[in-house]
């Protein structure tokens, strides 16, 4: 198995980034990751104003996959997510959906014990370990690791978790995969601007799919197939994700457009992944039993 240290990070997904690691298809890789704040906040008394904003949302990588060429698909199977025993969540002025209510910044440090995050004496939250940032290099220009787009990026989707396979576009030779921004706990929406941010390690198997066109990015699990889309306008993100899932049903499973629309209306769930990044992210989920 290959390993990448958390010292090998990028802050933008960029076609000019030099590879931190080169692997063959069907390789297993362990990514050590920083938290979304690069470890700059460790206690509730830390000075938030002292943050270096150039070190936000680091992603470990990138990884060059031999044989991956533009037009191919990079398949990333998440084998395991291991996290630290403490996480941090923040909110404050102009942060997230409720940022207009605050004048100060608030930091909460949550211990993680026995698969739960301890929010308070009376509230223990079950973990749903997931990856906030995962993407490949865009074709032309760099995109901050804090922004989701067609290449993946900061999708903050809670379904990017153990057992899921993420399908991403290969826009440049090698793909240049990077990931980070782990969350121990996060609900759909991420409304305060953060999940429970943690450092950790992620083990994945990376492969290359050739000769197939799909509306990327997509997530495959044992039970569901999901199409994702991101846009500044939430309505546009919804319309795009729905259109992508309909296209998948038509092109991969032989549905007519009307059948795809009807099935999605009856059995497809439209979910909000996050509404706090520069582009909002939507996913459309469909149970696999309808397309088996």
C-alpha positions as CSV (number, residue, x, y, z in Angstrom):
1,X,0.0,0.0,0.0
2,X,1.2,3.5,-0.8
3,X,1.2,6.3,1.8
4,X,1.0,10.0,1.6
5,X,1.9,12.3,4.6
6,X,-0.2,15.2,5.7
7,X,2.8,17.4,4.9
8,X,2.1,16.8,1.2
9,X,-0.9,19.1,0.9
10,X,-2.3,21.5,-1.7
11,X,-4.8,24.4,-1.2
12,X,-6.0,24.5,-4.8
13,X,-6.7,21.7,-7.3
14,X,-4.6,22.8,-10.2
15,X,-3.5,21.1,-13.5
16,X,0.1,22.4,-12.8
17,X,0.5,20.8,-9.4
18,X,3.4,18.4,-9.4
19,X,2.4,14.9,-8.3
20,X,3.2,14.0,-4.7
21,X,2.8,10.3,-5.6
22,X,2.6,8.2,-8.8
23,X,0.7,4.9,-8.8
24,X,-0.6,2.2,-11.1
25,X,-4.3,1.7,-11.6
26,X,-6.0,-0.4,-8.9
27,X,-3.6,0.8,-6.2
28,X,-4.4,1.1,-2.6
29,X,-3.3,4.5,-1.0
30,X,-3.4,5.8,2.6
31,X,-3.8,9.6,2.8
32,X,-2.9,11.2,6.1
33,X,-5.0,14.4,6.3
34,X,-5.0,17.7,8.3
35,X,-8.2,19.1,9.6
36,X,-9.9,21.9,7.6
37,X,-8.1,24.5,9.6
38,X,-4.6,22.9,9.2
39,X,-4.5,22.3,13.0
40,X,-4.5,26.1,13.7
41,X,-7.3,25.8,16.2
42,X,-6.9,23.4,19.1
43,X,-8.9,24.9,22.0
44,X,-12.0,27.0,22.6
45,X,-9.8,29.9,23.7
46,X,-7.7,30.1,20.6
47,X,-7.8,33.4,18.7
48,X,-9.7,32.9,15.6
49,X,-8.6,36.2,14.1
50,X,-5.0,34.9,14.0
51,X,-5.9,32.2,11.5
52,X,-3.9,32.1,8.3
53,X,-6.7,31.9,5.7
54,X,-4.3,30.7,3.1
55,X,-4.1,27.4,5.0
56,X,-7.8,26.5,5.0
57,X,-9.2,23.2,3.5
58,X,-5.9,21.5,2.7
59,X,-6.1,18.4,0.6
60,X,-3.4,15.7,0.7
61,X,-1.9,14.9,-2.7
62,X,-2.1,15.1,-5.6
63,X,-1.8,11.5,-6.9
64,X,-0.9,10.8,-10.5
65,X,-2.5,7.6,-11.7
66,X,-0.6,6.0,-14.6
67,X,-2.7,5.5,-17.7
68,X,-5.4,8.0,-16.7
69,X,-6.0,10.2,-19.7
70,X,-8.4,13.1,-20.2
71,X,-11.9,11.7,-20.9
72,X,-11.4,8.7,-18.5
73,X,-13.1,8.4,-15.1
74,X,-11.2,8.0,-11.9
75,X,-12.8,5.5,-9.5
76,X,-12.0,6.1,-5.8
77,X,-13.3,3.3,-3.5
78,X,-13.2,4.5,0.2
79,X,-12.0,1.5,2.2
80,X,-11.5,3.1,5.6
81,X,-11.6,6.4,7.4
82,X,-9.8,6.8,10.7
83,X,-10.1,10.0,12.7
84,X,-8.6,11.7,15.7
85,X,-10.1,11.6,19.1
86,X,-11.2,15.3,19.2
87,X,-12.9,17.5,16.7
88,X,-13.6,21.2,16.3
89,X,-16.7,23.1,15.0
90,X,-16.9,26.8,14.5
91,X,-19.3,29.6,13.6
92,X,-19.5,33.3,13.8
93,X,-20.1,36.6,12.1
94,X,-20.9,36.1,8.4
95,X,-20.3,32.4,8.6
96,X,-22.9,30.0,7.3
97,X,-26.6,30.4,7.0
98,X,-27.0,32.0,10.5
99,X,-23.9,34.2,10.4
100,X,-25.9,37.4,10.3
101,X,-27.0,36.7,13.8
102,X,-23.5,36.9,15.3
103,X,-21.0,39.5,16.1
104,X,-18.4,37.2,17.5
105,X,-16.7,33.9,16.6
106,X,-17.5,30.7,18.5
107,X,-15.3,27.6,18.8
108,X,-16.5,24.3,20.2
109,X,-14.2,21.4,20.9
110,X,-15.9,18.0,21.0
111,X,-14.2,14.8,22.4
112,X,-14.8,11.7,20.4
113,X,-15.5,8.6,22.5
114,X,-16.9,5.1,21.6
115,X,-18.1,6.2,18.1
116,X,-19.8,9.3,19.5
117,X,-19.0,13.0,19.6
118,X,-19.7,14.5,23.0
119,X,-21.6,17.8,22.2
120,X,-22.7,18.4,25.8
121,X,-23.6,16.6,29.0
122,X,-26.9,15.5,27.5
123,X,-26.1,15.3,23.7
124,X,-24.0,12.6,22.2
125,X,-23.9,12.5,18.4
126,X,-23.3,9.2,16.6
127,X,-20.3,9.5,14.2
128,X,-20.8,9.6,10.4
129,X,-17.2,9.8,9.2
130,X,-17.0,11.4,5.8
131,X,-14.6,13.3,3.4
132,X,-15.4,16.9,2.7
133,X,-12.9,17.5,-0.1
134,X,-12.1,15.1,-2.9
135,X,-11.3,16.0,-6.4
136,X,-9.2,15.8,-9.5
137,X,-7.4,18.7,-11.2
138,X,-9.6,20.9,-13.4
139,X,-8.8,21.1,-17.1
140,X,-7.5,24.7,-17.3
141,X,-7.4,26.8,-14.2
142,X,-6.8,26.2,-10.5
143,X,-9.8,26.0,-8.2
144,X,-9.5,26.4,-4.4
145,X,-9.9,23.3,-2.3
146,X,-12.7,25.2,-0.6
147,X,-14.9,25.3,-3.8
148,X,-16.9,22.4,-5.3
149,X,-17.3,22.1,-9.1
150,X,-17.3,19.6,-11.9
151,X,-14.0,18.2,-10.8
152,X,-15.3,17.4,-7.3
153,X,-13.6,19.5,-4.7
154,X,-15.3,20.7,-1.5
155,X,-18.6,18.9,-2.0
156,X,-19.1,18.4,1.7
157,X,-21.4,15.4,1.0
158,X,-22.0,13.1,3.9
159,X,-22.3,10.1,1.6
160,X,-18.6,10.4,0.7
161,X,-17.9,7.8,3.4
162,X,-16.5,4.3,4.0
163,X,-17.8,1.8,1.4
164,X,-18.7,4.4,-1.2
165,X,-17.1,4.7,-4.6
166,X,-16.6,8.2,-5.9
167,X,-16.4,8.7,-9.7
168,X,-14.5,11.8,-10.8
169,X,-13.4,13.2,-14.2
170,X,-9.9,12.9,-15.5
171,X,-9.2,16.3,-17.0
172,X,-5.4,16.1,-17.2
173,X,-3.0,13.2,-17.6
174,X,-2.8,11.2,-14.3
175,X,-6.0,12.8,-12.9
176,X,-4.2,14.4,-10.0
177,X,-6.4,13.2,-7.1
178,X,-6.3,14.9,-3.8
179,X,-8.5,14.6,-0.7
180,X,-8.9,16.0,2.9
181,X,-11.2,18.0,5.2
182,X,-12.5,15.0,7.2
183,X,-15.6,15.3,9.3
184,X,-16.5,13.1,12.3
185,X,-20.1,14.3,12.3
186,X,-22.0,16.5,9.7
187,X,-25.6,16.9,8.8
188,X,-26.9,17.7,5.3
189,X,-26.5,21.5,4.8
190,X,-23.5,22.1,7.1
191,X,-25.4,25.2,8.1
192,X,-22.9,26.8,10.6
193,X,-20.1,26.6,8.0
194,X,-18.3,23.6,9.5
195,X,-18.8,20.0,10.3
196,X,-17.0,18.4,13.2
197,X,-13.6,19.0,11.7
198,X,-11.0,16.3,12.4
199,X,-7.6,15.1,11.2
200,X,-7.2,11.5,10.2
201,X,-6.3,9.0,7.6
202,X,-8.2,7.7,4.6
203,X,-7.5,4.5,2.8
204,X,-8.8,4.2,-0.8
205,X,-8.4,2.0,-3.9
206,X,-8.0,4.1,-7.0
207,X,-8.7,2.8,-10.5
208,X,-9.3,4.1,-14.0
209,X,-12.4,3.5,-16.1
210,X,-12.0,3.9,-19.8
211,X,-14.5,4.1,-22.6
212,X,-17.5,5.4,-20.6
213,X,-19.2,8.8,-20.3
214,X,-21.0,9.6,-17.1
215,X,-22.4,12.8,-15.7
216,X,-19.8,13.4,-13.0
217,X,-19.2,13.6,-10.2
218,X,-21.2,10.5,-9.0
219,X,-21.3,8.4,-5.9
220,X,-22.0,4.6,-5.9
221,X,-22.8,2.7,-2.7
222,X,-24.1,-0.8,-2.1
223,X,-27.7,0.6,-2.0
224,X,-27.8,3.8,-4.0
225,X,-26.4,5.7,-7.0
226,X,-26.1,9.4,-6.7
227,X,-25.5,12.3,-9.0
228,X,-24.0,15.6,-7.6
229,X,-23.9,19.2,-8.9
230,X,-22.6,22.4,-7.5
231,X,-23.5,26.0,-8.4
232,X,-23.8,29.5,-6.7
233,X,-27.5,29.3,-7.3
234,X,-29.2,26.4,-5.4
235,X,-32.0,26.1,-7.9
236,X,-29.4,25.7,-10.7
237,X,-27.6,23.1,-8.7
238,X,-30.9,21.2,-8.2
239,X,-31.8,21.3,-11.8
240,X,-28.3,20.2,-12.9
241,X,-28.2,17.2,-10.5
242,X,-31.6,16.0,-11.5
243,X,-30.7,16.4,-15.2
244,X,-27.5,14.4,-14.6
245,X,-29.3,11.6,-12.9
246,X,-31.9,11.5,-15.7
247,X,-29.2,11.4,-18.3
248,X,-27.5,8.5,-16.4
249,X,-30.8,6.5,-16.4
250,X,-31.3,7.1,-20.1
251,X,-27.7,6.4,-21.2
252,X,-26.8,3.6,-18.9
253,X,-30.1,1.8,-18.2
254,X,-32.1,2.5,-21.3
255,X,-34.9,4.6,-19.8
256,X,-36.8,7.0,-22.0
257,X,-36.7,10.6,-20.8
258,X,-40.3,10.5,-19.6
259,X,-39.7,7.3,-17.7
260,X,-36.6,8.7,-16.1
261,X,-38.5,11.8,-15.0
262,X,-41.3,9.7,-13.6
263,X,-39.1,7.3,-11.8
264,X,-37.1,10.1,-10.2
265,X,-40.3,11.8,-9.2
266,X,-41.5,8.6,-7.5
267,X,-38.3,7.2,-6.1
268,X,-35.5,9.7,-6.5
269,X,-34.6,11.9,-3.4
270,X,-33.1,15.4,-3.9
271,X,-30.8,16.2,-1.0
272,X,-28.8,19.2,0.0
273,X,-25.1,18.4,0.7
274,X,-24.0,21.9,1.8
275,X,-25.2,25.5,1.4
276,X,-22.2,27.3,2.9
277,X,-19.4,27.0,0.3
278,X,-18.9,29.5,-2.6
279,X,-21.0,27.0,-4.6
280,X,-23.8,25.0,-3.1
281,X,-23.9,21.2,-3.6
282,X,-26.9,19.0,-4.3
283,X,-27.2,15.2,-4.7
284,X,-29.9,13.1,-6.2
285,X,-30.2,9.6,-4.8
286,X,-31.8,6.6,-6.4
287,X,-32.0,3.1,-4.8
288,X,-30.1,0.6,-6.9
289,X,-32.9,-2.0,-6.8
290,X,-34.8,0.1,-9.4
291,X,-32.0,-0.2,-11.9
292,X,-30.5,-3.6,-11.1
